[in-house]
Amino acid sequence: MAGSTARRAFSDFAEACYALGYRAFKLHGWHEGDAREEAANVLHVARTVGDRMTLMLDPANELRTFSDALYVGRACDEGGYFWYEDPMRDCGVSAFAHKKLREMLKTPILQTEYLRGFEPKADFLINGGTDMLRSDPEYDLGITGEMKIAHLAEAFGVDVEIHACGPAHRHCMAATRNTNFYELALVGPDCPNAVPPVYTCGYSDQLDGVDKDGCFPVPTGPGLGVSYDWDYIRAHQTGRELFKL
């Protein structure tokens, strides 16, 4: 179980991100699914930076039961969190369970990262399982699928949050009115973004890529606006698939 030292590591990292220009911070906790540990961390980070940063929690489906998700969700309520994402080990596919959770919490629920395409996301939203939609131009049938989901959310008057980061993600976010935060995903004090150095144009999704206003630039130019280091890519190729129409 993590103690005060581990909780302090989260708040120290949030402080470091704030100093770089970030004005929002999303927590991924531990994989043990310990609800009391998660709730304590939620409240610790809120007390430390909650007056300066918008906070979100994503247990990544690690909480074991509905009761655990409810317990941690009430900590999110107390800490004034902006959203509560993917709490339970159902992997975010039960609209009924998440509808019940929504009815018992104040913190908005963010779901549908694990539902592919706009039809099941529409079903989940219509059945009350989420307050906002998740989408991804890599997982959800490309940029076309991503924009369909954005328009679906807009038609229902709710927000859509784009999962993870990349050139396509930035373009989709720039083209979407009803969205809030660019997700610089899965980085930490000693954990840089895992994307290899495949760009020759200076594009970066590392922590220091943010500007003083807490924003990332949208690439300009043909296509997605980035250029690739094909020598590096070919030298590190591990497999190849060719699709023909």
N, C-alpha and C positions, 0 to 999 in steps of 0.2 A: 504494500500500500504506500502511496506517495504521502509525504508529510509536508511540513512547512517549507523545507528547502526546495522541494519540487514545485510547490505553488509559487514560491518567490521567483523561480526560474521563468515561469509563465509571465508574471508581472514585469520582471526585468526585461524580457524580450518585447513585451508591449511598449514599455518605456523607450527602448531602443528604436522600435519602429516609429513611434511618435516623433522622435528626434530626427528621423530620416524624412518625415513629411506625411506619413500615414495618419489618417484620422479615423480609421476603422480597424478592428482587430477581431479575427475569428479564432476561437479556441477549438482545437482537436485534443481531447483528453487522452486518457490511458486506455489500453485494450482489455483491462480486467473487468470492465463493466461494473465497477464499484460505484453505486449511486451516491453514497455519502462522500466519497472522495471527489467525484465530479462536482457535486453541489458546493462543497467547501472551496474548490478552485474557482467556480463561477463567482462566488461571493467575494473571494479574495481579489480577483482581478477587477471586479466592479468597484470595490473600495479603493483600489490603487489608481486606476485610469478611467473609470466610468464617467467621471465628470468632464473628460477631454476627448474620449474616443467612443465611437459607436461600437458596441460589442455584440457578438453573435456566438452561438455555441453549436458545434457539430460533433456529437458523440460517434458519428460514423457507424451507427447501428450496433453499438457495443453494449447498450443497456439491456439487461436480460429480460425484464418483464415490463408490462404496462405500469405497474406500481412504481418501479424504478424510474421510468420515464416521467411519471407524474411528479415524483419527489424532486428530480433534477429540474423539471420544468417550473416548479414553484420557486426554486432558487433563481431561475432566470427571471421570473416575475419580480422577485425581491430586488434583483440586481438591475432591472430595467433594460434587459437585453432586447435587441432589435429583432432577432429571430432565433428560433430553436429548430434545428435541422436534423433529420435522420436519427432520431433517438434510439429506436428499438431494433431488436434482432429479427424483426420481420422483414428487414431490408426495405422498408418504406413502400410496401405493396398493399397494405390493408387500409383502404379508405375508411372503413368502419371504425377501426381502432384509433386512427388519427383524428377522426371526427369527434370521438369521445374525448380524446386528449385536448383538442381545441376548445371544447365546451367547458373544460375544467381549468383552463389557463388563460392568462392575459397576453402572454408573449405570442406573437404570430408564429405559426408553424410553416416551415418551408419544406416541401416534399416534391417528389417525382424525379429525383436524380436517377433512380433505378427503374423507371418506366420509360421505355423507348418509344419515340414517335408521339405525334400530337393527339391521336385518338385515345389511347389509354390515359394520357395526361388530362384530356378533357373529361373523361369519365371520373377520374379521381377528384378533379376540381368540382364538378357538378354534384358529386356525392358528398361534398363537404369535408374532404380529407386534408385540405391544405388552404392556407391563406394566400400563398404565392406559389408560382411554378418554378421548377428548375429546368434548365435546358442546356444543351451542349452541341455546338456545330460539328463535333467529331462523333458523338454518340447518337445524335438524333437526326440522322439522314442528311447531314451536311448543312451548309448555310441555308439552303431552301427550307429544310425541316426546322432549323432554328428559328427562322423568321416566321414560319407558320405558327410556331408555339408562341412567339412574341405577340403576334396579332391575335391569337386565341386569348391570351391573357388580357390584352388591351380590350378586347370585345367584352370581357367579363368585368372590366374595371379593376383588375388586380395587377400586381407587379410580376415580372419574370426576372430571375437571377441566373446569369450565365455561369455555368460550372467551369472552373479552372481557367487557364490562360493560354494565350497564343495569338498569332496574327489574325486568324479568322475570328477569334473571340472578341478582339478589340474592334474589328470592323462591325461585327454584329451589335456590339454594345453601343457603338457610335450611331448606329442606325435605329436604335430602339429608344423610344421615349420613356417607357414604363419599366426602368431598371435602375439599380442603385449603385452597386459596387463591382469593380473589376477584381476578380479573385486571383491573387497571386498565390497559387495553391502549393501546399505541402513544403513550405520553407521553414527554417528554424535557425537559431544562432549558429549551429554547426552543420546545417543541412541546406545547401544551395539548391536551387531548382535543378531537377535531374535532366532537363533537356540538354543534349550535348551541343557544343559550339558549331552549329550548322549554318550560321548566318555570316555574311560578309559585309552587311550594311550597318552593323552596330546595334541591331535589334537585340533586346535583352528582356528576359523575365526574371532577372535576379533582383534581390532586395533593393539594391542601390539604383534601380532603374526608375524609381519614383521621383517626381519633381517636388519642389517646395510646397506646392498646392495639393499634394497627395494624389496626383494624376499621372497616367501613363500616356504617351503619345500614340496616335493611330498612324501606322505606316502609310506613306503615300507612294504613288507610282503604280505601274501595271499590276494586275492581279491582286494579290494580298499586300503588295507594296514592299516585300522583302526580297533580298537576293540570297542565294544559297551557295555554300562552299561545296561544290560537287566533288572536288578532289578529296576533301575530308569524308564526305558521305560515302563515296565509292571505296575508299580505303578502309572504312569501318563497316562495310556491308556484311550482314550475316545471312541474308536470304533475299530471294526475289520472287515476286509473283507477277505474271503478265496477264492482264484481262483484255480480251478482244471482244468487240461487239460483232 
